[in-house]
Amino acid sequence: MARPPHILVVPYPAQGHMLPLLSHRHGLAITVAVTTKNLPLLSPLLSSSPSIEPLVLPFPNYPSLPPGVENTKDVPHSVPAFFRIMHALSHLHGPILAWPRSAPNPPAAIVSDFFAGWTVKLAEDLGVPRIAFCPSGALALSITNCLWRDMPEPGDVSFEALPGSPVYRWDQLSTLYRGYVKGDPLSKSVKEGFVPLMASPGQRFFLRANG
């Protein structure tokens, strides 16, 4: 019997990102990369889904985060904290790259959260496609793409993300984007994670029941 396609899933450690990403799994063998303290969040799903295997990795040492922090629920709701978690997770590139060498069935593709832009390079190194997953829907992702492509600045009076779309004031734009600081190394690493999103060969969306 032929093996089902094997997919490596790389979520962003927030409940609203992790669980929707793993809800689309029919007919697939899935390995989900998860750090040690985030594993309990997936335990109910893993126990009921034998097709999903965890790849448990230690959270990278990152001095700008408090010890033991591995999920957005454990940090203040602030842009700097989200930036730090995004950048810290990019250090999983090496450990994940080494994993297929011992895997009996290497992954045929990567499906990763749109906050994990560093997986574009990971997919290139593994020689497989990467598909981006956005938990917020197509419109939010389209506007996000336009923000990081066009890079509006605080002095801009308005920003029209898409032809025919509403015109947004600076204070109406994503707080994550507004947290970008030109010349700041951490901001640069986050931008470099978002830019490849526009070149993803495929994108999936989670549409909430009320959206």
Backbone bond lengths (Angstrom), bond angles and torsions (degrees), N, CA, C in turn:
res aa  C-N    CA-C-N  psi(-1)  N-CA   C-N-CA  omega(-1)  CA-C   N-CA-C  phi
1 M - - - 1.465 - - 1.526 109.54 -
2 A 1.327 115.70 134.69 1.460 120.26 -179.23 1.524 110.28 -69.26
3 R 1.315 115.42 142.26 1.461 120.10 177.38 1.526 109.84 -72.20
4 P 1.342 118.09 145.60 1.465 119.17 174.14 1.525 109.78 -69.46
5 P 1.325 117.58 155.82 1.475 119.50 177.67 1.524 111.13 -56.04
6 H 1.321 115.25 136.58 1.462 121.14 -178.33 1.526 109.14 -101.11
7 I 1.322 116.66 123.84 1.460 122.78 -176.65 1.527 109.36 -119.49
8 L 1.319 116.42 133.59 1.458 121.64 171.66 1.526 107.69 -93.24
9 V 1.321 116.31 123.14 1.460 122.07 179.99 1.520 108.74 -107.23
10 V 1.330 115.67 129.91 1.473 120.88 178.67 1.526 107.79 -122.10
11 P 1.330 118.12 100.02 1.460 120.88 -178.98 1.527 111.99 -84.98
12 Y 1.329 115.15 169.74 1.463 122.21 169.01 1.521 106.28 -97.97
13 P 1.332 119.04 135.67 1.464 120.67 -171.18 1.530 114.00 -75.98
14 A 1.309 114.99 71.26 1.463 123.11 171.48 1.525 105.91 -144.42
15 Q 1.334 117.42 138.48 1.452 119.60 -172.83 1.525 112.35 -58.01
16 G 1.324 117.51 -37.46 1.454 120.90 -179.69 1.513 113.52 -70.21
17 H 1.328 116.96 -10.06 1.464 121.89 176.87 1.522 111.19 -105.30
18 M 1.327 117.17 -41.17 1.469 120.89 -172.81 1.526 112.34 -67.84
19 L 1.331 116.85 -51.26 1.456 120.29 -172.96 1.526 113.22 -69.56
20 P 1.351 120.12 -43.77 1.462 118.63 176.23 1.524 112.91 -61.21
21 L 1.314 116.75 -36.35 1.466 120.02 -178.82 1.524 111.01 -61.77
22 L 1.326 116.73 -34.24 1.463 120.63 -177.08 1.527 113.00 -92.38
23 S 1.333 117.49 5.29 1.466 119.71 -179.12 1.524 112.10 -81.18
24 H 1.340 118.22 -16.76 1.467 122.57 -179.70 1.531 107.89 -104.43
25 R 1.344 116.81 95.52 1.453 118.21 -171.32 1.531 113.52 -143.99
26 H 1.322 118.49 12.34 1.460 120.89 -172.84 1.527 111.26 -66.55
27 G 1.343 115.11 128.96 1.449 120.94 175.27 1.511 114.85 73.18
28 L 1.332 117.23 17.97 1.459 120.91 -177.28 1.526 110.54 -122.94
29 A 1.312 115.63 149.56 1.465 121.62 166.08 1.523 106.10 -96.59
30 I 1.305 116.79 125.75 1.464 120.66 -171.34 1.519 110.54 -123.14
31 T 1.321 115.01 134.67 1.455 121.83 167.14 1.521 106.55 -113.19
32 V 1.313 116.70 124.72 1.465 120.26 -179.85 1.523 109.00 -108.79
33 A 1.317 115.76 124.27 1.461 121.30 177.13 1.525 108.42 -78.80
34 V 1.309 116.65 121.47 1.454 120.72 -175.78 1.523 108.81 -142.95
35 T 1.325 116.55 141.57 1.456 119.48 177.46 1.526 110.01 -83.69
36 T 1.301 115.20 164.32 1.469 121.70 -168.09 1.522 113.28 -54.73
37 K 1.328 117.63 -49.18 1.460 120.23 -175.21 1.522 112.93 -76.98
38 N 1.325 118.21 -13.75 1.462 120.79 176.82 1.523 112.13 -89.44
39 L 1.329 116.89 -12.86 1.464 119.96 -178.15 1.534 112.45 -58.39
40 P 1.355 120.50 -42.67 1.471 119.10 -180.00 1.528 113.81 -58.61
41 L 1.331 117.96 -28.29 1.461 120.46 179.11 1.521 111.62 -64.64
42 L 1.331 115.94 -27.16 1.459 120.63 -178.23 1.522 113.11 -98.69
43 S 1.321 117.34 -3.36 1.468 120.26 -174.44 1.531 113.36 -55.72
44 P 1.356 120.13 -45.92 1.467 118.85 178.45 1.529 112.73 -59.49
45 L 1.323 116.64 -40.80 1.456 120.44 179.56 1.524 111.06 -67.27
46 L 1.316 116.70 -42.67 1.463 120.59 -178.22 1.529 111.38 -66.27
47 S 1.321 116.63 -37.06 1.461 119.61 -178.39 1.520 112.21 -69.58
48 S 1.333 116.80 -24.93 1.465 119.93 -179.06 1.524 112.72 -101.66
49 S 1.317 117.89 -1.30 1.467 121.54 -175.76 1.522 109.50 -132.04
50 P 1.328 117.53 87.94 1.472 119.74 -178.00 1.527 113.64 -65.23
51 S 1.336 117.88 -13.99 1.465 119.81 179.54 1.523 112.19 -79.68
52 I 1.336 117.23 -6.49 1.464 121.40 -179.19 1.519 109.55 -108.54
53 E 1.315 116.19 123.82 1.463 122.24 177.50 1.523 109.18 -115.93
54 P 1.328 118.56 137.24 1.464 119.72 177.31 1.525 111.70 -84.83
55 L 1.308 115.49 142.45 1.458 122.13 167.80 1.525 104.95 -109.14
56 V 1.327 116.05 97.08 1.464 120.98 -171.70 1.529 109.37 -87.10
57 L 1.323 114.77 124.81 1.461 121.61 -177.27 1.524 109.91 -127.31
58 P 1.319 118.19 144.32 1.466 119.34 174.37 1.526 110.04 -67.97
59 F 1.322 116.02 141.59 1.462 119.88 177.46 1.525 108.37 -65.49
60 P 1.327 117.73 133.65 1.474 119.69 -177.31 1.522 111.92 -59.03
61 N 1.304 115.82 143.44 1.454 121.27 174.51 1.525 108.84 -64.90
62 Y 1.325 116.07 122.01 1.466 119.93 -175.62 1.527 107.76 -142.26
63 P 1.337 117.89 100.32 1.465 121.39 -171.63 1.526 114.77 -58.71
64 S 1.349 118.34 -24.24 1.469 119.76 -177.60 1.521 113.07 -78.83
65 L 1.330 117.67 -4.78 1.458 121.37 175.63 1.524 109.07 -109.63
66 P 1.327 117.85 144.87 1.467 119.60 177.01 1.531 110.65 -61.14
67 P 1.310 118.43 148.20 1.467 120.84 178.84 1.528 111.44 -56.01
68 G 1.311 116.10 137.62 1.458 120.78 177.07 1.505 115.67 87.64
69 V 1.333 118.21 -7.26 1.466 120.54 -179.72 1.531 109.48 -79.77
70 E 1.341 116.18 124.45 1.457 120.84 178.80 1.525 111.88 -137.07
71 N 1.345 117.93 -1.99 1.455 121.73 -175.94 1.521 109.29 -139.41
72 T 1.325 116.85 151.25 1.467 120.07 -178.35 1.526 112.36 -63.19
73 K 1.327 117.85 -23.78 1.464 119.92 179.46 1.520 111.88 -67.62
74 D 1.330 116.47 -15.64 1.461 120.42 -176.50 1.529 113.42 -97.87
75 V 1.322 117.00 5.65 1.466 120.67 179.51 1.523 109.20 -127.19
76 P 1.328 118.02 158.11 1.469 119.45 175.25 1.524 110.32 -59.04
77 H 1.328 116.08 148.30 1.460 120.60 179.39 1.528 108.43 -74.59
78 S 1.318 115.02 84.04 1.455 120.27 -176.53 1.520 110.06 -142.92
79 V 1.319 115.51 152.70 1.462 120.33 179.79 1.524 112.03 -61.92
80 P 1.344 120.09 -46.47 1.472 118.62 179.76 1.524 112.93 -56.24
81 A 1.341 117.33 -39.58 1.465 119.89 -179.49 1.524 110.67 -65.11
82 F 1.344 117.33 -42.38 1.463 120.23 178.64 1.522 110.61 -64.94
83 F 1.327 117.00 -41.18 1.462 120.84 178.01 1.527 110.25 -58.96
84 R 1.330 116.24 -43.20 1.470 119.96 -177.58 1.521 111.30 -65.53
85 I 1.330 117.22 -41.14 1.465 119.48 178.64 1.526 110.04 -65.31
86 M 1.323 117.70 -42.90 1.464 120.99 178.88 1.521 110.80 -59.69
87 H 1.327 116.46 -44.22 1.459 119.98 -178.34 1.529 111.06 -70.70
88 A 1.339 116.41 -39.60 1.470 119.50 179.32 1.524 110.75 -60.07
89 L 1.326 117.35 -42.19 1.461 120.62 -177.80 1.526 112.33 -65.38
90 S 1.322 117.42 -25.52 1.469 118.97 179.30 1.527 111.43 -63.07
91 H 1.346 117.23 -18.77 1.457 120.47 178.26 1.535 112.42 -77.21
92 L 1.333 117.27 -0.44 1.458 120.64 172.97 1.528 111.78 -81.21
93 H 1.323 116.58 -5.39 1.467 121.00 -178.68 1.529 111.13 -53.07
94 G 1.315 117.20 -50.31 1.469 121.03 -177.26 1.522 112.93 -63.46
95 P 1.361 118.29 -51.77 1.463 118.98 179.47 1.534 113.66 -59.52
96 I 1.340 116.99 -39.28 1.470 118.80 179.71 1.523 110.10 -70.44
97 L 1.311 117.73 -36.66 1.460 121.03 179.96 1.524 110.67 -63.07
98 A 1.319 117.55 -32.82 1.458 120.92 -179.22 1.532 112.20 -77.90
99 W 1.324 117.29 -22.41 1.468 120.95 -174.24 1.533 114.39 -62.16
100 P 1.368 121.44 -44.18 1.469 119.38 -176.63 1.523 114.42 -61.08
101 R 1.316 117.22 -19.88 1.464 119.03 179.43 1.522 111.74 -61.80
102 S 1.342 116.83 -27.89 1.460 120.47 -179.97 1.526 112.42 -108.39
103 A 1.343 116.64 0.13 1.465 119.75 -178.85 1.526 109.93 -83.44
104 P 1.352 118.52 130.77 1.460 120.07 -179.82 1.515 113.24 -68.00
105 N 1.336 116.92 -23.05 1.462 121.81 -178.34 1.525 108.38 -134.13
106 P 1.337 119.31 84.81 1.461 121.43 -176.29 1.531 111.51 -58.31
107 P 1.322 117.99 151.01 1.466 120.59 -177.58 1.525 112.04 -67.91
108 A 1.329 114.79 146.79 1.460 121.18 178.03 1.519 111.49 -93.71
109 A 1.342 117.09 -13.00 1.463 121.40 179.93 1.520 108.86 -164.30
110 I 1.327 115.03 162.84 1.463 122.35 174.30 1.517 107.94 -116.48
111 V 1.315 116.45 131.16 1.460 122.25 169.34 1.518 105.92 -114.61
112 S 1.320 116.47 117.66 1.469 118.80 -174.86 1.518 110.61 -134.71
113 D 1.320 114.35 155.60 1.461 121.12 178.07 1.520 110.46 -61.26
114 F 1.332 116.03 149.96 1.461 118.99 -179.14 1.523 112.73 -69.12
115 F 1.327 117.62 -10.00 1.458 120.90 171.82 1.530 111.63 -84.28
116 A 1.323 117.70 -3.03 1.473 121.68 -178.21 1.523 109.93 -109.71
117 G 1.325 116.22 56.56 1.463 120.36 -179.26 1.515 114.08 -61.88
118 W 1.324 116.52 -21.45 1.468 120.11 179.00 1.529 111.69 -64.39
119 T 1.331 117.77 -17.11 1.466 119.66 179.60 1.524 112.45 -73.84
120 V 1.332 117.86 -10.54 1.472 119.58 173.30 1.523 109.40 -61.24
121 K 1.334 116.15 -47.68 1.466 120.26 178.53 1.527 110.78 -67.28
122 L 1.336 116.37 -36.70 1.459 120.40 177.18 1.531 110.05 -60.01
123 A 1.324 116.89 -45.35 1.465 120.76 179.20 1.524 111.30 -63.06
124 E 1.328 116.43 -40.05 1.469 119.62 177.13 1.527 110.41 -61.20
125 D 1.331 116.30 -43.40 1.463 120.05 -178.95 1.530 111.96 -66.18
126 L 1.337 116.53 -31.20 1.457 120.41 178.81 1.524 112.49 -86.75
127 G 1.346 116.18 -11.38 1.456 120.46 179.84 1.516 113.56 72.56
128 V 1.360 116.30 33.47 1.467 120.87 179.92 1.526 109.09 -130.43
129 P 1.340 118.46 159.83 1.469 119.98 176.60 1.523 111.55 -73.94
130 R 1.319 115.47 155.84 1.457 121.30 174.71 1.528 108.32 -120.62
131 I 1.314 116.48 130.36 1.456 122.87 177.30 1.523 107.87 -111.86
132 A 1.332 116.34 128.66 1.460 121.00 -179.65 1.522 110.28 -86.76
133 F 1.330 115.63 142.75 1.463 121.92 177.71 1.519 109.06 -119.30
134 C 1.332 116.38 129.33 1.461 121.78 178.44 1.522 109.09 -117.59
135 P 1.332 119.00 122.57 1.459 120.79 -178.15 1.524 113.63 -80.53
136 S 1.324 118.10 -1.02 1.466 120.69 -172.55 1.516 114.62 -105.75
137 G 1.332 119.45 -6.24 1.448 120.72 179.90 1.518 112.99 102.75
138 A 1.322 115.52 167.65 1.459 122.11 -171.26 1.525 112.84 -67.56
139 L 1.345 117.92 -40.24 1.460 119.92 -177.32 1.523 110.85 -63.54
140 A 1.341 116.21 -46.85 1.464 119.50 -179.25 1.521 110.86 -60.79
141 L 1.339 117.03 -40.68 1.461 120.09 -179.98 1.522 110.81 -67.05
142 S 1.336 117.51 -39.93 1.461 120.74 179.29 1.523 111.17 -62.24
143 I 1.333 116.16 -42.72 1.468 119.93 179.19 1.518 110.31 -67.20
144 T 1.335 116.73 -40.36 1.467 120.28 176.93 1.523 110.62 -58.91
145 N 1.323 116.60 -45.93 1.467 120.27 178.28 1.525 110.99 -57.24
146 C 1.336 116.04 -44.45 1.470 120.01 -177.77 1.521 111.40 -66.50
147 L 1.327 117.42 -37.85 1.463 120.20 179.57 1.522 110.96 -60.22
148 W 1.341 116.51 -49.92 1.463 119.47 -176.60 1.525 112.09 -75.28
149 R 1.309 117.24 -17.68 1.465 120.42 175.09 1.523 111.10 -81.01
150 D 1.341 116.69 -45.98 1.465 120.85 -173.08 1.522 113.25 -92.44
151 M 1.338 117.55 -21.95 1.464 123.90 176.73 1.532 113.41 50.75
152 P 1.355 118.85 59.97 1.469 119.65 174.69 1.526 110.29 -61.25
153 E 1.322 116.08 152.43 1.456 121.71 -177.55 1.522 110.55 -114.14
154 P 1.348 117.98 163.21 1.466 120.47 -176.56 1.525 113.78 -54.97
155 G 1.315 118.03 -30.79 1.456 120.58 -178.89 1.511 114.58 -76.26
156 D 1.324 117.17 -11.89 1.456 119.90 179.43 1.529 109.44 -68.32
157 V 1.330 116.11 131.85 1.461 120.51 -176.75 1.523 111.25 -67.33
158 S 1.343 116.45 -40.78 1.456 119.34 -177.98 1.518 109.35 -153.76
159 F 1.326 114.82 164.16 1.459 120.19 -178.99 1.526 108.74 -138.00
160 E 1.325 116.49 118.78 1.452 121.67 175.99 1.521 107.27 -99.77
161 A 1.323 116.13 103.92 1.457 120.54 -172.58 1.519 112.13 -67.72
162 L 1.325 116.81 -43.54 1.459 121.58 -175.23 1.519 109.15 -133.87
163 P 1.311 118.38 149.93 1.474 119.88 177.58 1.522 111.40 -55.22
164 G 1.317 115.73 124.92 1.459 120.23 179.17 1.512 114.56 82.59
165 S 1.333 117.76 -0.05 1.468 119.87 -179.42 1.531 109.75 -83.87
166 P 1.321 117.82 166.84 1.466 119.45 173.38 1.525 110.96 -58.31
167 V 1.314 116.00 154.01 1.458 121.89 176.22 1.526 107.51 -95.54
168 Y 1.327 116.22 128.75 1.462 121.06 -174.09 1.521 111.34 -106.78
169 R 1.340 115.48 138.57 1.455 120.47 169.83 1.525 108.87 -78.06
170 W 1.323 115.46 164.05 1.470 119.99 179.58 1.522 111.19 -55.61
171 D 1.344 117.74 -43.24 1.457 119.86 -176.55 1.525 112.98 -73.24
172 Q 1.332 117.78 -5.30 1.464 121.25 176.69 1.524 112.32 -97.50
173 L 1.314 116.69 -5.50 1.458 119.70 -179.35 1.522 110.62 -79.40
174 S 1.322 115.62 164.43 1.454 122.24 -179.37 1.527 111.41 -52.78
175 T 1.336 116.37 131.38 1.464 119.26 177.41 1.529 110.79 -62.88
176 L 1.323 116.39 -30.79 1.459 119.45 178.62 1.528 109.92 -63.77
177 Y 1.326 116.65 -43.37 1.465 119.40 177.86 1.525 110.43 -67.89
178 R 1.334 117.68 -42.50 1.466 120.45 -177.84 1.521 111.80 -65.88
179 G 1.340 116.62 -16.85 1.460 119.90 177.18 1.516 113.18 -79.24
180 Y 1.332 116.83 -6.79 1.475 120.38 179.20 1.532 109.75 -66.84
181 V 1.327 115.82 133.61 1.465 121.75 178.57 1.530 107.48 -122.51
182 K 1.308 115.82 115.75 1.461 120.43 -178.85 1.527 110.60 -59.84
183 G 1.328 116.00 130.94 1.456 121.13 179.63 1.516 114.06 90.59
184 D 1.331 117.55 -11.64 1.463 121.17 179.20 1.527 109.10 -82.19
185 P 1.336 119.08 125.40 1.475 120.86 -176.94 1.526 113.78 -57.95
186 L 1.344 117.32 -38.65 1.456 119.70 -179.73 1.526 110.56 -66.83
187 S 1.329 116.66 -43.12 1.465 120.55 177.10 1.523 110.92 -62.13
188 K 1.305 115.96 -38.79 1.468 119.70 179.01 1.527 111.12 -62.60
189 S 1.320 116.74 -40.89 1.466 119.81 -179.05 1.524 110.47 -66.27
190 V 1.344 117.27 -35.94 1.464 120.59 178.42 1.531 110.21 -68.61
191 K 1.322 116.95 -43.64 1.466 120.21 177.40 1.521 110.36 -59.83
192 E 1.325 117.35 -43.22 1.465 120.69 -179.60 1.525 111.54 -64.94
193 G 1.333 116.66 -19.70 1.456 120.28 175.36 1.517 112.61 -81.55
194 F 1.337 116.82 -31.60 1.456 120.31 -178.72 1.529 112.57 -82.13
195 V 1.317 118.09 -36.26 1.464 120.52 -175.32 1.529 112.59 -57.15
196 P 1.350 120.08 -42.86 1.470 118.64 179.57 1.520 113.86 -65.48
197 L 1.330 116.81 -15.11 1.458 120.38 179.82 1.524 110.94 -56.15
198 M 1.337 116.23 -36.05 1.458 120.97 -176.85 1.520 112.32 -69.78
199 A 1.339 116.95 -17.10 1.457 120.61 -179.61 1.519 112.42 -102.02
200 S 1.351 116.63 5.41 1.461 119.45 -179.31 1.521 109.69 -61.34
201 P 1.346 118.68 133.38 1.459 120.98 -176.95 1.524 113.57 -68.30
202 G 1.303 117.72 -14.58 1.457 121.27 177.70 1.507 108.90 -161.21
203 Q 1.337 117.08 150.21 1.451 120.23 -179.56 1.518 108.65 -137.58
204 R 1.329 116.12 141.08 1.455 122.26 178.67 1.520 108.37 -117.85
205 F 1.327 115.32 152.22 1.449 120.40 -177.38 1.518 110.14 -130.83
206 F 1.325 115.25 147.46 1.451 120.86 172.35 1.514 106.64 -106.09
207 L 1.326 118.06 114.16 1.462 122.03 -179.60 1.522 109.06 -98.23
208 R 1.317 115.74 116.79 1.456 120.13 -179.61 1.526 109.93 -68.31
209 A 1.318 115.95 156.32 1.451 120.55 -175.41 1.520 112.16 -62.18
210 N 1.332 116.61 -27.29 1.471 119.47 -177.87 1.525 110.96 -103.50
211 G 1.344 117.90 13.82 1.464 118.50 -176.55 1.495 112.66 -128.34
